[in-house]
Amino acid sequence: MLEALINYELLRNTFFTGLLVGLIAPLLGTFIVVQRQAMIADGLSHVTLAGIAFGMFMQKQPMATMITPFQFGMIFSIAGAVIIEKLRSVYREFQEIAIPIIHSLGVGLAIVFIALANGINTDIYSYLFGSVAAVSRNDLLLILGTAIFVVLIVSVLYKKLFALSFDEEFAEVSGIRARFIHYLFMILTALVIAASIRIVGVLLVSALMTLPVATSMRVAKSFKQTIWYSILYGETAVIVGLISGYYLEIPPGGTIVLTAVLLLGLTLLAKKIKSLGRIEGEHS
């Protein structure tokens, strides 16, 4: 694969995009899991698909727009994130209902726009399951900008995000602008989900944001350690998954997620063996 990376720009773009996604998806995923909002990735990923399908539909019109389907996907994803926050303020006692509402909206719009864009084709297929050769140079630059923006915001607002994730009421009493930070965090999440779809696809994007975190939580001893281990597991899953997808000539989304599941399984098994060994040691 090394020779192919040197010779083919599309493969290089995909590999570098994978490294970026392997960083930012688990980074935000750690906060999402702690906030018990793991399903939000599913909701926003389907809204992103609706945007992509809308972009493909617009490309077929006589006055085609300069905005690409991927960029439309990002726009729709951000709009979906804002709507979720609005719905949460409407349903204060039942905030979790906002996610299935936006999920349903995304699925409905996606079906309509896919049909209008002449059905499922190779492009839609690559967005559903990911692709090792679907990332253009412009996509890579856009995802790079997204990654820099996400890392910068999380670094600057880390303490406030940490406080809001574990005790929102205390954070608000402490003077943190909870509503503004919630909106900003949701927009970051929307951008990361849209970026991740290029690699793992719509149907599996939530797995890349949650499985590395689930694995990390079994070995980490602090929240910061959870973040670092999540990124490590995420990058490992992406690299192994991309290489496997390339040699097996299949979409990388499945191989990335299966690698993440394998890492989780091995970690749980190792913890179990260690626990049994400790118990036997105490009885001997």
Residue pairs with C-beta under 8 A, 6 or more apart in sequence:
1 11
1 243
1 246
1 247
4 11
4 246
5 11
5 12
5 15
8 133
9 137
10 133
10 134
10 135
10 136
11 132
11 133
11 246
13 135
13 136
13 137
13 139
13 140
14 131
14 132
14 133
14 134
14 135
14 198
14 199
14 242
14 252
15 242
16 140
16 144
17 135
17 139
17 140
17 143
17 195
17 198
17 199
18 199
18 238
18 239
18 241
18 242
18 252
19 235
19 238
19 239
20 143
20 144
20 146
20 147
20 195
21 143
21 192
21 195
21 196
21 198
21 199
21 200
21 208
21 238
22 208
22 231
22 234
22 235
22 236
22 237
22 238
22 239
23 147
23 151
23 231
23 234
23 235
24 146
24 147
24 150
24 151
24 192
24 195
25 192
25 196
25 205
25 208
25 209
25 212
25 234
26 208
26 209
26 212
26 213
26 216
26 227
26 230
26 231
26 233
26 234
27 150
27 151
27 154
27 227
27 230
27 231
28 150
28 154
28 185
28 188
28 189
28 192
28 209
29 41
29 208
29 209
29 210
29 212
29 213
29 230
29 234
30 213
30 216
30 223
30 226
30 227
30 230
31 161
31 165
31 185
32 38
32 40
32 41
32 189
32 209
32 210
32 213
33 210
33 213
33 214
33 217
34 165
34 166
34 223
35 164
35 165
37 99
38 206
38 209
38 210
39 99
39 103
39 206
40 84
40 99
40 189
41 189
41 193
41 205
41 206
41 209
41 210
42 99
42 103
42 205
42 206
43 80
43 84
43 99
43 100
43 102
43 103
43 106
44 77
44 80
44 81
44 84
44 102
44 106
44 189
44 190
44 193
44 194
45 106
45 193
45 197
45 202
45 203
45 205
45 206
46 103
46 106
46 107
46 110
46 202
47 76
47 77
47 79
47 80
47 102
47 103
47 105
47 106
47 109
48 73
48 74
48 76
48 77
48 80
48 106
48 190
48 193
48 194
48 197
48 202
49 73
49 106
49 110
49 127
49 128
49 197
49 202
50 76
50 105
50 106
50 107
50 108
50 109
50 110
50 113
51 69
51 72
51 73
51 74
51 75
51 76
51 77
52 69
52 70
52 72
52 73
52 76
52 124
52 127
52 197
53 69
53 109
53 110
53 113
53 114
53 116
53 117
53 124
54 69
54 72
54 76
54 109
54 113
55 65
55 67
55 68
55 69
55 70
55 71
55 72
55 73
56 69
56 113
56 114
56 117
56 123
56 124
57 113
57 116
57 117
58 64
58 65
58 67
58 72
59 65
59 69
59 117
60 117
60 118
67 75
68 138
68 139
69 123
69 127
70 139
70 142
70 194
70 198
71 142
73 127
73 194
73 197
74 142
74 190
74 191
74 194
74 195
76 106
77 190
77 191
77 193
77 194
78 187
78 190
78 191
80 102
80 105
80 106
80 190
81 183
81 186
81 187
81 189
81 190
82 183
82 186
82 187
83 98
83 102
83 105
84 98
84 99
84 102
84 186
85 98
85 182
85 183
85 186
87 95
87 97
87 98
87 101
87 102
88 95
88 98
91 97
91 98
114 120
114 124
117 124
125 251
126 134
126 201
126 251
127 134
127 197
127 198
127 201
127 202
128 201
128 202
128 203
129 201
129 203
129 204
129 251
129 253
129 254
130 197
130 198
130 199
130 200
130 201
130 204
130 245
130 251
130 252
130 253
130 256
131 198
131 251
131 252
132 242
132 245
132 246
132 251
132 252
134 198
135 143
135 198
135 199
139 198
142 195
143 195
143 198
146 191
146 192
146 194
146 195
147 195
149 188
149 191
150 188
150 191
150 192
153 184
153 188
154 161
154 188
157 181
157 184
160 171
160 176
160 181
161 181
161 185
162 223
163 170
163 171
163 174
163 176
164 171
164 176
164 178
164 181
164 182
168 178
171 178
172 178
192 209
193 205
193 209
196 205
196 208
196 209
197 205
199 208
199 238
199 242
199 252
199 253
199 256
200 207
200 208
200 252
200 253
200 256
200 257
201 251
201 253
203 253
204 253
204 254
204 256
204 257
207 257
207 260
207 261
208 234
208 237
208 238
208 256
208 257
208 260
211 233
211 237
211 257
211 260
211 261
211 263
211 264
212 229
212 230
212 231
212 232
212 233
212 234
212 237
212 260
212 263
213 226
213 230
214 264
215 229
215 230
215 233
215 260
215 263
215 264
215 267
216 225
216 226
216 227
216 228
216 229
216 230
216 232
216 233
217 226
218 267
218 268
218 271
219 229
219 267
219 271
220 226
220 228
220 229
233 260
233 263
234 260
236 259
236 263
237 256
237 257
237 259
237 260
237 263
238 256
240 255
240 256
240 259
241 252
241 253
241 254
241 255
241 256
241 257
241 258
241 259
241 260
242 252
242 255
242 256
244 252
244 255
244 259
245 251
245 252
245 253
245 254
245 255
245 256
246 252
248 255
